[in-house]
Amino acid sequence: MDIDDLDYRVRAQSGCIPPQLVARLLELGRSDAVESWAGRGEWFCAREWARLLAGDGRPAEALEVLAPYPAAGWWPAAEARAELLEASGRSDEAIALVRPHAQDGERPALGFLARLLSRHGRAEEAFTLLRPHIGDWSLAEAFVDIAGTIGRDEEAAELLVRRIEDTPRCCDSPSCDGRRKVEPFNAVGLLATIRERQGRVDDAVALLRTRESTSVNNRDQLADLLARHGRIEELRAYAATDHHGHATQRLAELLEERGDVEGAVAAYRQAADPAAGDPNAAYALAQFLVRHGRGDEAIEVMRAQTDARPYEDWILHTFADLCLDQGRAQDGLAHLDDLKARRGGEEEWELFWMRLPLIAAAAGVDEAVEHARAHPEGGTWYAVAHVAWLLARSGRTEEVVAVLDRNEPAHRRDLAGHLIDLGRIDDAVALLRQHDPRPPALRTGTWHDEPPF
């Protein structure tokens, strides 16, 4: 087994049966195909088949399915096998399996081992294991979590304080404004987590106000902290200055939780005003209004954004989708026509294809397909993919298969999925196993397979 090649195929999901199509096979009742390909080098089939066996009370068979992969020294397989061992009460074996990977310096393995140790009464050992690695953001996060379980919060806090205070300014230029590149990047946030856990909420709030990066993965820790402790006026004031919009989102969520729907709408509207320059808040407001049965208002919110930003495709797509969902396809098309006229009558594909579902809803799928093919870019691979999508939405799977090009790499996965739907599993797998050559390495450093990237 060529582990480097396997690792690339799995990461790129190229030349293999990807997890989405493994799930499709199972949904269609074709567990026999998943079992067969699990024994023929298809990792995602092997992983899912092992999970099914374990869930069916057959842990020994599940472990046997995965056995060839960890034996080759591949971390993702070792992790999956360790999870099965732990679930079947064999935690010591799981620890023994993972430890060599951690000792080899594999960052994900180190974090996995520490949390595994902590779950099985060896949190002190896990704390000691992670202590030298506090400069890594994910290991620091695990370290702080484990510190809380064994009453060593203050010791962890001291380490974080030292890292924060010992970090010099980025440079001596006045433009730096005292900024520092603290490692790990989440040190201030983790220290605030400890202070909140210790009941020192004011200290946690003060710390979070010093952050360089305020939002991670579309959440704002300060906004969440203020909401948790009911400090709504502070949250309202913070939302008024937060340009990311995540504090506004948390304020609206809190007001909604308290039954104040109109207050939540008002919070969103203030940030969503086109003049305020935050289309993300407008999008959040539109989603909120739809959730509360106010779809026409949501359309108007996004219509105002399209008028302010007639070239931003994601805003136009959101508007078009809202019109479609609210049964107002003709209104959506009329407004898109107005915007097209304002742009001088030109409409590249990226701005055109949002019309297709609206045309299909108003005049039928065949009319939409005809419009798509008449567009100057109608013969491109991406236009063909949209035509196939239209046909698939109307259940015309045989036509989809005829339209998509099996020699076009960008079509392979979609085409394979439709072949599976038609029961042509061998054809689908043959298509998926066509392997694009591995490109030369363009980057160095640790691979991150979870956010923030």
ABEGO torsion letter per residue (X at the ends): XBAAAAAAAAAAGBGBBBAAAAAAAAAAGBAAAAAAAAAAGBAAAAAAAAAAAAAAGBAAAAAAAAAAAAAAGBAAAAAAAAAAAAAAGBAAAAAAAAAAAAAAGBAAAAAAAAAAAAAAGAAAAAAAAAAAAAABAAAAAAAAAAAAAAGAAAAAAAAAAAAAAABBBABABAAAGGBBBBOBAAAAAAAAAAAAAAGBAAAAAAAAAABABABBGGBBAAAAAAAAAGBAAAAAAAAAABAAGAAAAAAAAAAAAAGBAAAAAAAAAAAABAAAGBAAAAAAAAAAAAAAGBAAAAAAAAAAAAAABAABAAAAAAAAAAAAAAGBAAAAAAAAAAAAAAAGGBBBAAAAAAAAAAAAAAAEAAAAAAAAAABAAAABAAAAAAAAAAAAAAGBAAAAAAABBAABAAAAAAAAAAAAAAGBAAAAAAAAABBBBBBBBABBEBBBABOBX
